[in-house]
Amino acid sequence: MNTALLAFALLLALVVGLALGWLAGAARARASLQERLVRAETTARLLQDRSETLEADAQVAGELTAAVGPLSADLRTLSQHVSGQDRQQAARLAGLDEQLRQLALQNERLRISAAELHSALSATSARGDWGEVQLRRIVELAGMLEHVDFDVQVSVRTDAGAGRPDMVVRLPGEASIVIDAKAPLSGLDPERSGEGAQARAVRRHVSALSKKAYWQSFSPAPRFVVCFLPSDGLLAAAGQEDPALIDDALTAGVILASPSTLLGLLKTVALNWQQVDLSRSAHRILDLGRELHARVSTLTEHLVRMGTSLDRTVEDYNRLIGSFESRFLPTARKLSATGVAEADLPEPQELPSRSRGLTAAEFAAEAQEVMGS
């Protein structure tokens, strides 16, 4: 009995233990399943959020693609344009290199030509010829050949002795301007001549021309002589070395002139000559007008006299016709009636009109005077 109870108790305990174990396992399985459900729900929410985020990102990406598409085309166009500009720039640089090379060659030729010119102009006679040639060219440009005497025509004597200026410009009113050409080149090389050599060379020419006093031999003439330097650079170089040079030369009665300033002076003189020519033409036209008016007046008198004479001739003719018809013709008809002549005599007709006189107001008074005389 006790053994049966014990066995039953053990069996009951075993069943209870199994039941408790199963309940505990079921509880743990339920807890695990619930935890998995929670994790699945969380994962689902996360996946949904990620999906929404991806959809938003995809929409933004689409919008960005739509916006960036034209920009990409513009960038490609800009890239092509920049590439074309680079090629053009490279071509221009290549052309510039060629131009620089040509410029270097031209500078070298110019240097050689300048050296040859400097050597050629080292002689005083050559410099003088250069100055005279420049003078002639400027006179031609100014249109003053008609009013200029060159050195081949002019030779004068002054207090300083005999002299022959390179040019004498005649002004209206029998006045004259004397021009002498000088080409001081020795001072252009400061290494050989020293600083200020160009200004000193020009000053020597100014002093020599001032002593010659050419204006004394040409009367009337302004009390100065023009010292012509055949290059603007010569005068500019001298003026830079000695700023007081031009004022001192004016004080000495010498005007320093370069080609540009001399051309302006001669153009002014040419304009004055044009005004003189216009004045002479105006006076000539006035004289011709007066002469023509006098001749028109004489012609008018002749026309009026001729018209008056024609009118008198018509009156005389008509009187002759009247006398012919009243005196001569009746007797002549009686003679025809006797059978001496078979044809009838023609009957002359009077002239019905008079000559047309001058009716213009300008000739009315003259016509009255002629008719009254």
C-alpha positions in Angstrom: 0.0 0.0 0.0 2.7 2.4 0.9 4.6 1.3 -2.1 1.7 2.0 -4.4 1.2 5.4 -2.8 4.7 6.2 -3.2 4.7 5.1 -6.8 1.6 7.1 -7.4 3.1 10.1 -5.7 6.2 9.8 -7.8 4.1 9.4 -10.9 2.0 12.4 -9.9 5.1 14.3 -9.2 6.5 13.3 -12.6 3.3 14.3 -14.4 3.2 17.6 -12.5 6.9 18.1 -13.3 6.3 17.3 -16.9 3.3 19.6 -16.9 5.2 22.4 -15.3 8.1 21.8 -17.7 5.8 21.9 -20.6 4.2 25.0 -19.3 7.5 26.6 -18.7 8.7 25.7 -22.3 5.5 26.9 -23.8 5.9 30.2 -21.9 9.4 30.5 -23.1 8.4 29.6 -26.7 5.6 32.2 -26.5 8.0 34.8 -25.1 10.5 34.0 -27.9 7.7 34.1 -30.5 6.5 37.4 -29.2 10.0 38.8 -29.2 10.4 37.6 -32.8 7.0 39.2 -33.7 8.2 42.5 -32.1 11.5 42.3 -34.0 9.6 41.5 -37.3 7.3 44.4 -36.8 10.2 46.6 -36.0 12.0 45.3 -39.1 8.9 45.8 -41.2 8.6 49.4 -39.9 12.3 50.0 -40.6 11.9 48.5 -44.1 8.8 50.6 -44.8 10.7 53.7 -43.6 13.7 52.7 -45.7 11.4 52.1 -48.7 9.7 55.5 -48.2 13.2 57.1 -47.9 14.3 55.3 -51.1 11.2 56.4 -52.9 11.8 60.0 -51.8 15.5 59.6 -52.8 14.4 58.2 -56.1 12.0 61.2 -56.7 14.7 63.6 -55.7 17.2 61.8 -58.0 14.7 62.0 -60.8 14.2 65.7 -60.2 18.0 66.2 -60.0 18.4 64.2 -63.2 15.8 66.4 -65.0 17.5 69.5 -63.6 21.0 68.4 -64.3 20.3 67.1 -67.9 20.3 70.6 -69.5 23.2 71.6 -67.3 25.1 68.6 -68.6 24.4 69.7 -72.2 25.5 73.2 -71.4 28.6 71.8 -69.8 29.4 69.8 -72.9 28.8 72.9 -75.1 31.0 75.0 -72.8 33.6 72.3 -72.9 33.5 72.2 -76.7 33.6 76.1 -76.8 36.6 76.2 -74.4 38.3 73.6 -76.5 37.7 75.7 -79.6 39.0 78.8 -77.8 42.1 76.9 -76.8 42.7 75.9 -80.3 42.2 79.4 -81.6 44.4 80.8 -78.8 47.1 78.3 -79.8 46.7 79.4 -83.4 46.9 83.1 -82.5 49.9 82.4 -80.3 51.6 80.6 -83.2 50.7 83.6 -85.5 52.0 86.0 -82.8 55.3 84.1 -82.7 55.6 84.4 -86.4 54.8 88.1 -86.3 57.4 88.6 -83.5 59.9 86.8 -85.6 59.1 89.0 -88.6 59.2 92.1 -86.3 62.6 91.0 -85.1 63.8 90.7 -88.7 62.4 94.1 -89.6 64.0 95.6 -86.5 67.3 94.1 -87.6 66.9 95.5 -91.1 65.9 98.9 -89.6 68.9 98.9 -87.4 71.1 98.1 -90.4 69.4 100.8 -92.5 69.7 103.3 -89.6 73.4 102.5 -89.4 73.8 103.0 -93.1 71.8 106.2 -93.0 73.9 107.5 -90.1 77.0 106.7 -92.0 75.6 108.4 -95.1 74.6 111.5 -93.2 77.9 111.8 -91.4 79.1 114.1 -94.2 77.9 117.7 -93.9 77.0 118.0 -97.6 74.8 114.9 -97.3 73.0 116.3 -94.2 72.4 119.6 -96.2 71.0 117.7 -99.1 68.7 115.8 -96.7 67.4 119.1 -95.2 66.8 120.6 -98.6 64.9 117.6 -99.9 62.7 117.7 -96.8 62.1 121.4 -97.3 61.0 120.8 -100.9 58.6 118.0 -99.9 57.0 120.1 -97.2 56.6 123.0 -99.6 55.0 120.7 -102.1 52.6 119.3 -99.4 51.7 122.8 -98.4 51.0 123.8 -102.0 53.5 126.7 -101.8 55.8 126.0 -104.7 54.5 129.1 -106.5 55.4 131.4 -103.6 58.8 130.0 -102.6 62.3 130.8 -103.8 64.9 128.1 -103.2 68.6 128.6 -102.6 69.4 128.4 -106.3 67.6 131.7 -106.7 68.5 133.6 -103.6 71.9 135.0 -102.6 72.2 137.9 -100.1 74.8 139.9 -98.3 74.4 140.8 -94.6 76.5 142.4 -91.9 78.0 139.0 -91.2 79.0 138.5 -94.9 77.5 136.8 -97.9 74.9 134.2 -97.3 72.4 132.1 -99.2 69.4 130.8 -97.2 67.9 127.6 -98.3 64.4 129.0 -98.8 62.6 132.4 -98.9 58.8 132.2 -98.5 57.0 135.2 -100.0 54.1 136.5 -98.0 51.2 138.7 -99.2 52.2 142.4 -99.2 55.7 141.7 -100.6 56.9 140.4 -97.2 59.2 137.4 -96.9 60.2 134.7 -94.4 63.7 133.3 -94.5 64.2 129.5 -93.8 67.6 127.8 -93.4 67.8 124.0 -93.1 70.2 122.4 -90.5 70.7 118.8 -89.7 72.7 118.4 -86.5 73.3 114.7 -86.0 76.5 114.6 -84.1 74.8 114.9 -80.7 72.5 111.9 -81.2 75.3 109.5 -79.9 75.7 110.4 -76.2 78.4 107.8 -75.7 80.6 109.6 -78.2 79.5 113.2 -77.8 78.4 113.3 -74.2 75.1 114.4 -72.5 73.4 117.5 -74.0 75.5 117.3 -77.2 72.3 117.6 -79.4 71.2 120.7 -77.6 74.6 122.3 -77.9 74.8 121.5 -81.6 71.4 123.2 -82.2 72.5 126.2 -80.1 75.5 126.6 -82.4 73.2 126.8 -85.4 70.9 129.2 -83.6 73.8 131.5 -82.8 75.1 131.4 -86.4 71.7 132.2 -87.9 71.1 135.0 -85.4 74.4 136.7 -86.4 73.5 136.5 -90.1 70.4 138.6 -89.6 68.8 137.5 -92.9 65.8 139.7 -92.2 67.9 142.8 -92.9 68.2 141.8 -96.6 64.5 141.2 -97.1 62.3 144.2 -96.5 59.7 144.1 -95.3 60.3 140.9 -93.3 59.6 139.8 -89.8 62.6 140.0 -87.5 63.3 136.3 -87.3 64.7 133.4 -89.4 63.3 129.9 -89.3 65.8 127.2 -88.5 64.4 124.0 -90.0 65.4 120.6 -88.6 64.5 117.9 -91.0 63.3 115.5 -88.3 60.9 115.9 -85.4 63.1 113.7 -83.4 66.1 116.1 -83.7 64.1 119.0 -82.2 62.5 116.7 -79.6 65.9 115.4 -78.5 67.4 118.9 -78.2 64.4 120.2 -76.3 64.5 117.3 -73.8 68.2 118.0 -73.2 67.8 121.8 -72.9 64.2 122.9 -72.1 65.1 126.6 -72.4 66.5 126.1 -76.0 63.3 127.1 -77.8 62.7 130.3 -75.7 66.4 131.3 -76.1 66.2 130.8 -79.8 63.1 133.0 -80.0 64.9 135.7 -78.1 67.7 135.5 -80.6 65.3 135.9 -83.5 65.4 132.2 -84.6 62.4 130.0 -84.7 63.2 126.3 -84.4 60.9 124.3 -86.7 60.4 120.6 -87.4 58.6 119.2 -90.4 55.2 119.2 -88.7 55.5 122.7 -87.4 56.9 124.1 -90.6 54.1 122.4 -92.5 51.6 124.1 -90.3 53.3 127.5 -90.9 53.4 127.0 -94.7 49.7 125.9 -94.7 48.9 129.2 -92.9 50.8 131.2 -95.4 49.1 129.2 -98.3 45.7 130.1 -96.7 46.7 133.8 -96.7 47.7 133.5 -100.4 44.3 131.9 -101.1 42.6 134.8 -99.4 44.6 137.3 -101.4 43.8 135.4 -104.7 40.1 135.4 -103.7 40.3 139.2 -103.0 42.0 139.8 -106.3 39.4 137.7 -108.1 36.7 139.6 -106.3 38.1 142.9 -107.5 38.5 141.6 -111.0 34.9 140.4 -111.0 33.8 143.8 -109.7 35.7 145.5 -112.5 34.3 143.1 -115.1 30.8 143.7 -113.7 31.2 147.5 -114.0 32.5 147.1 -117.5 29.7 144.8 -118.5 27.1 147.1 -117.0 28.5 150.1 -119.0 28.4 148.0 -122.1 24.9 146.9 -121.4 23.9 150.5 -121.1 25.5 151.3 -124.4 23.8 148.4 -126.1 20.5 149.4 -124.6 20.9 152.9 -126.2 21.6 151.3 -129.5 18.5 149.0 -129.2 16.2 152.0 -128.3 17.6 154.1 -131.1 17.1 151.2 -133.6 13.5 150.7 -132.4 12.8 154.4 -132.7 14.4 154.4 -136.2 12.3 151.4 -137.2 9.1 153.1 -136.0 10.0 156.2 -138.0 10.8 154.1 -141.0 7.4 152.4 -140.7 5.7 155.8 -140.4 7.6 157.1 -143.4 6.7 154.0 -145.3 3.1 154.3 -144.5 3.1 158.0 -145.5 4.7 157.0 -148.8 2.0 154.4 -149.3 -0.7 157.0 -148.6 0.9 159.4 -151.1 1.4 156.6 -153.6 -2.2 155.6 -153.4 -3.7 159.1 -153.5 -1.3 160.8 -155.9 0.5 158.4 -158.1 -1.7 155.4 -158.4 -4.9 157.1 -159.9 -2.8 158.6 -162.7 -1.1 155.3 -163.3 -4.5 153.5 -163.5 -5.7 156.0 -166.1 -2.6 155.3 -168.1 -3.4 151.5 -167.9 -6.9 152.3 -169.2 -5.5 153.7 -172.5 -4.1 150.2 -173.3 -0.4 151.0 -172.7 -0.2 148.1 -170.2 -2.4 145.0 -169.9 -1.7 144.0 -166.3 -3.1 145.9 -163.3 -0.8 147.6 -160.9 -0.5 145.8 -157.5 -1.7 147.7 -154.5 0.9 148.1 -151.7 -0.2 147.6 -148.1 0.6 149.7 -145.0 2.6 148.1 -142.2 0.2 147.7 -139.3 2.6 147.1 -136.3 5.3 149.0 -134.6 8.6 147.7 -133.1 8.5 146.3 -129.6 10.3 148.6 -127.2 12.2 147.7 -124.0 9.7 147.4 -121.1 11.9 146.3 -118.3 12.2 148.8 -115.4 16.0 148.8 -115.6 15.8 150.3 -119.2 12.7 152.5 -119.0 14.6 155.6 -118.0 17.3 155.1 -120.6 14.6 154.5 -123.3 12.9 157.8 -122.4 16.1 159.7 -122.6 17.0 158.3 -126.0 13.5 158.9 -127.3 13.5 162.4 -126.0 16.9 163.1 -127.7 
